[in-house]
Amino acid sequence: MIHIPVLKKEVLDYLNPGQNENFVDCTIGEGGHTKLILEKNLPNGKVLGIDLDPAQIETDKWQMADYKERLILENNSYANLKEIVEKLNFTPINGILLDLGMSSVQLEGSHKGFSFQLDQSLDMRYDDKLNDLTAEKIINDWPEDKIEKIIEEYGEEKFARKIAKKIIEERKKGRIKSTFQLVNIIKEVIPARLQNSKIHCATRTFQALRIAVNDELGNVEKVLPQAISVLAPGGRLVVISFHSLEDRTVKNFLNQKLKEGLIKILTKKPIIAEASEIRENPRSRSAKLRVAIKI
């Protein structure tokens, strides 16, 4: 599967890369957005690309070898943005992109259980060197109320209580180790009439587990103030979120910094994908883009 970056035109319009300007792509993934920036910030502008998935960084090294003089790759969490920037002495920073979506390659090619469509182990860690918590540990070792809480809050799943209860019942018979085992548990709980909707009945539960395993919301809260801190005056912060909790976190943060007089918000409402893009790339339907400029 080829990963298609979302809101490409909008990202470029708002970042507005100029000659020799420097940018940070906090979640470089397949490098779709980064390539577009590198085509605009010639001849000496650079991009610092960060990704928590070491396999992704290795892939980018050879996929973007043509840009190696102007592309710096860092296998790390964007939650450590300030530390990374200082270590690499990467200044000035004219723009930061934070695309919080999952790469299609990560979903299907990692063998870590991100996709409910493939039978894999319930891992869901972006980087197993930095993280001991797996989806399997949550499902098999956490108490019922905690499992229910993350499925309800992070997945916004209205059947969270029933799913958590069924998980507890099934794990008494033996450890739940695979994605298909979990999908079958969910299918037993979700009413049959709702199992043929556009959104797969396991989507919300898998999303919740992925967010919990990788502390995604916590990392968003950590990176936003660092992003404003390291931006040069006039630098632009572009954030694409795919989850209402992420978008709310970004919105509340930007409103607070606006009150403090540190930024100007350029998007009164989040920018969403046009119908033509959604037809070409269905995952863009849930993308919301917010932009601020540092004063």
C-alpha positions as CSV (number, residue, x, y, z in Angstrom):
1,M,0.0,0.0,0.0
2,I,1.2,3.5,-0.9
3,H,0.9,6.2,1.8
4,I,-0.7,9.4,0.5
5,P,0.0,12.5,2.6
6,V,-3.2,14.4,3.5
7,L,-3.9,18.0,2.8
8,K,-0.8,18.5,0.7
9,K,-1.8,21.8,-0.9
10,E,-3.0,23.2,2.4
11,V,0.2,22.2,4.3
12,L,2.3,23.9,1.6
13,D,0.2,27.0,1.5
14,Y,0.3,27.5,5.3
15,L,4.0,26.6,5.8
16,N,4.8,28.7,2.7
17,P,8.4,27.4,2.4
18,G,10.8,30.0,1.1
19,Q,14.3,29.8,-0.2
20,N,16.9,28.5,2.4
21,E,14.3,28.2,5.2
22,N,14.4,25.4,7.7
23,F,11.6,23.1,8.7
24,V,10.8,20.3,11.1
25,D,8.6,17.4,10.1
26,C,7.8,15.9,13.5
27,T,6.3,12.8,12.1
28,I,8.1,12.3,8.8
29,G,6.6,8.9,8.0
30,E,7.0,8.1,4.3
31,G,8.2,11.7,3.7
32,G,5.4,12.9,1.5
33,H,5.1,16.3,3.0
34,T,8.9,16.6,3.5
35,K,9.6,16.1,-0.2
36,L,7.2,18.9,-1.1
37,I,9.0,21.2,1.4
38,L,12.4,20.3,0.1
39,E,11.3,21.1,-3.4
40,K,10.4,24.7,-2.3
41,N,13.2,25.6,0.2
42,L,16.1,25.3,-2.3
43,P,19.0,25.7,-2.6
44,N,20.1,25.4,1.1
45,G,17.0,25.1,3.2
46,K,16.9,22.0,5.3
47,V,14.3,19.7,6.9
48,L,14.7,17.8,10.2
49,G,12.6,14.7,9.9
50,I,11.6,12.9,13.2
51,D,10.0,9.5,13.5
52,L,9.6,7.1,16.4
53,D,9.6,4.1,14.1
54,P,13.3,3.1,13.4
55,A,12.2,1.1,10.3
56,Q,10.6,4.2,8.8
57,I,13.8,6.2,9.3
58,E,15.8,3.5,7.5
59,T,13.3,3.5,4.6
60,D,13.5,7.3,4.3
61,K,17.3,7.2,4.1
62,W,17.2,5.3,0.8
63,Q,13.8,6.6,-0.5
64,M,15.0,10.2,-0.1
65,A,18.7,9.8,-0.9
66,D,18.5,12.6,-3.4
67,Y,17.9,15.0,-0.6
68,K,20.5,13.7,1.8
69,E,22.5,17.0,1.9
70,R,19.4,18.9,3.1
71,L,17.5,16.2,5.1
72,I,18.4,15.3,8.7
73,L,16.7,12.2,10.0
74,E,16.2,11.5,13.7
75,N,14.8,8.3,15.2
76,N,13.1,9.7,18.3
77,S,9.8,10.9,19.8
78,Y,8.6,14.3,18.8
79,A,7.9,14.7,22.5
80,N,11.6,15.4,22.8
81,L,11.5,18.1,20.1
82,K,13.5,20.8,22.0
83,E,16.2,18.4,23.1
84,I,16.6,17.1,19.5
85,V,16.8,20.6,18.0
86,E,19.4,21.7,20.6
87,K,21.4,18.5,20.1
88,L,21.6,19.0,16.4
89,N,21.9,22.8,16.6
90,F,19.1,23.0,14.1
91,T,18.3,26.8,13.8
92,P,16.5,28.9,12.8
93,I,13.3,27.0,12.4
94,N,10.8,28.7,10.1
95,G,8.1,26.1,10.3
96,I,7.0,22.9,12.1
97,L,4.6,20.3,10.8
98,L,3.0,17.8,13.1
99,D,1.0,15.2,11.2
100,L,-0.6,13.0,13.9
101,G,-1.9,10.4,11.5
102,M,-0.8,6.8,11.1
103,S,1.2,5.9,8.0
104,S,-0.5,3.2,5.8
105,V,2.8,1.4,5.7
106,Q,2.9,1.3,9.5
107,L,-0.7,0.0,9.6
108,E,-0.1,-2.8,7.2
109,G,3.7,-3.4,6.9
110,S,4.9,-3.4,10.5
111,H,3.6,-6.8,11.6
112,K,2.8,-5.1,15.0
113,G,-0.9,-5.5,15.0
114,F,-2.0,-2.0,14.1
115,S,-4.5,-3.3,11.6
116,F,-7.5,-5.4,12.4
117,Q,-7.5,-6.7,8.8
118,L,-4.3,-8.8,9.3
119,D,-3.7,-11.6,11.9
120,Q,-0.7,-10.4,13.9
121,S,0.5,-10.2,17.4
122,L,-1.0,-7.5,19.6
123,D,2.0,-5.2,19.9
124,M,1.1,-1.7,18.6
125,R,4.4,-0.1,19.7
126,Y,6.0,2.4,17.3
127,D,9.4,1.6,18.9
128,D,9.9,-1.5,21.0
129,K,13.2,-0.2,22.3
130,L,11.7,2.8,24.0
131,N,8.4,1.2,25.2
132,D,7.6,-1.9,27.2
133,L,3.9,-1.5,27.1
134,T,2.0,-3.5,24.4
135,A,-1.6,-3.9,23.5
136,E,-1.4,-7.5,24.6
137,K,-0.4,-6.4,28.1
138,I,-3.3,-4.0,28.3
139,I,-5.8,-6.6,27.1
140,N,-4.6,-9.4,29.3
141,D,-3.2,-7.7,32.4
142,W,-5.1,-4.4,33.0
143,P,-8.3,-4.4,35.1
144,E,-11.7,-4.2,33.4
145,D,-12.4,-0.6,34.4
146,K,-9.1,0.7,33.0
147,I,-9.7,-1.2,29.7
148,E,-13.2,0.2,29.5
149,K,-11.9,3.7,30.2
150,I,-9.4,3.8,27.4
151,I,-11.8,2.2,24.9
152,E,-14.4,4.8,25.8
153,E,-12.2,7.8,26.0
154,Y,-9.6,7.2,23.3
155,G,-11.8,5.2,21.0
156,E,-15.1,7.0,21.7
157,E,-16.7,3.6,21.5
158,K,-20.2,3.4,22.9
159,F,-19.9,-0.3,23.5
160,A,-16.8,0.1,25.6
161,R,-18.3,-1.5,28.7
162,K,-19.5,-4.6,26.9
163,I,-16.2,-5.0,25.0
164,A,-14.2,-4.7,28.2
165,K,-16.4,-7.2,30.0
166,K,-16.1,-9.7,27.1
167,I,-12.3,-9.3,27.0
168,I,-12.2,-10.2,30.7
169,E,-14.4,-13.3,30.1
170,E,-12.3,-14.5,27.2
171,R,-8.9,-14.0,28.8
172,K,-9.9,-16.3,31.6
173,K,-9.9,-19.1,29.0
174,G,-6.4,-18.2,27.8
175,R,-4.2,-15.3,26.9
176,I,-5.5,-13.1,24.0
177,K,-2.5,-12.7,21.8
178,S,-3.6,-11.9,18.2
179,T,-5.5,-9.2,16.4
180,F,-8.1,-11.7,15.0
181,Q,-8.8,-13.0,18.5
182,L,-9.6,-9.4,19.6
183,V,-11.6,-8.7,16.5
184,N,-13.8,-11.8,17.1
185,I,-14.4,-10.7,20.7
186,I,-15.5,-7.3,19.5
187,K,-17.8,-8.9,16.9
188,E,-19.5,-10.9,19.6
189,V,-20.5,-7.7,21.4
190,I,-21.3,-5.2,18.6
191,P,-24.9,-5.7,17.2
192,A,-24.9,-7.4,13.8
193,R,-26.8,-4.5,12.2
194,L,-23.8,-2.2,13.0
195,Q,-21.1,-4.5,11.7
196,N,-21.6,-3.6,8.1
197,S,-21.2,0.2,8.4
198,K,-18.4,2.2,6.7
199,I,-16.3,2.1,9.8
200,H,-15.2,-1.4,10.8
201,C,-16.6,-2.4,14.2
202,A,-13.0,-2.9,15.6
203,T,-11.7,0.5,14.4
204,R,-12.4,2.4,17.6
205,T,-11.0,-0.2,20.0
206,F,-7.8,-0.6,18.0
207,Q,-7.4,3.1,17.8
208,A,-7.8,3.4,21.6
209,L,-5.2,0.7,22.2
210,R,-2.7,2.3,19.9
211,I,-3.2,5.7,21.6
212,A,-2.8,4.1,25.0
213,V,0.3,2.0,24.1
214,N,2.2,5.0,22.6
215,D,0.8,7.7,25.0
216,E,-0.1,9.7,21.9
217,L,-2.3,12.3,23.7
218,G,0.4,12.8,26.3
219,N,3.0,13.3,23.6
220,V,0.9,15.9,21.8
221,E,0.5,17.9,25.1
222,K,4.3,17.7,25.5
223,V,5.3,18.7,22.0
224,L,3.1,21.8,21.5
225,P,4.8,24.2,23.9
226,Q,8.2,23.0,22.7
227,A,7.2,23.7,19.1
228,I,6.3,27.3,20.0
229,S,9.5,27.7,22.0
230,V,11.8,26.5,19.2
231,L,10.1,28.4,16.3
232,A,11.8,31.6,15.1
233,P,9.6,34.7,15.2
234,G,7.2,34.5,12.2
235,G,7.6,30.8,12.2
236,R,4.5,28.7,11.4
237,L,3.1,25.7,13.3
238,V,0.9,23.4,11.2
239,V,-0.9,20.5,13.0
240,I,-3.0,17.8,11.4
241,S,-5.1,15.7,13.8
242,F,-7.3,12.7,13.0
243,H,-9.0,12.3,16.4
244,S,-11.4,14.6,18.2
245,L,-9.4,14.4,21.4
246,E,-6.2,15.4,19.6
247,D,-7.9,18.2,17.8
248,R,-9.4,19.5,21.1
249,T,-6.0,19.4,22.7
250,V,-4.5,21.4,19.8
251,K,-7.4,23.9,19.8
252,N,-7.2,24.6,23.5
253,F,-3.4,25.0,23.5
254,L,-3.5,27.5,20.6
255,N,-6.3,29.5,22.2
256,Q,-4.3,29.7,25.4
257,K,-1.1,30.9,23.6
258,L,-3.2,33.4,21.7
259,K,-4.4,34.8,25.1
260,E,-0.8,35.0,26.2
261,G,0.1,37.0,23.1
262,L,2.6,34.4,21.9
263,I,0.9,33.5,18.6
264,K,-1.6,34.5,16.0
265,I,-4.0,31.8,14.9
266,L,-4.4,31.6,11.1
267,T,-7.3,29.1,11.0
268,K,-10.5,30.3,12.8
269,K,-11.9,26.8,12.1
270,P,-10.0,23.7,11.3
271,I,-9.3,23.1,7.6
272,I,-10.7,19.9,6.3
273,A,-10.1,17.9,3.1
274,E,-12.1,18.7,0.0
275,A,-14.4,16.1,-1.5
276,S,-12.0,15.3,-4.3
277,E,-9.2,14.5,-1.9
278,I,-11.5,12.3,0.2
279,R,-12.5,10.3,-2.9
280,E,-8.8,9.8,-3.7
281,N,-7.7,9.2,-0.1
282,P,-10.6,8.1,2.2
283,R,-8.4,8.5,5.4
284,S,-8.3,12.2,4.8
285,R,-12.0,12.5,5.7
286,S,-11.2,12.8,9.4
287,A,-8.2,15.1,9.1
288,K,-8.3,18.5,10.7
289,L,-5.6,21.1,10.1
290,R,-4.9,24.1,12.5
291,V,-2.2,26.7,12.0
292,A,-0.6,29.4,14.1
293,I,2.3,31.8,13.5
294,K,4.7,32.8,16.3
295,I,4.7,36.5,17.1
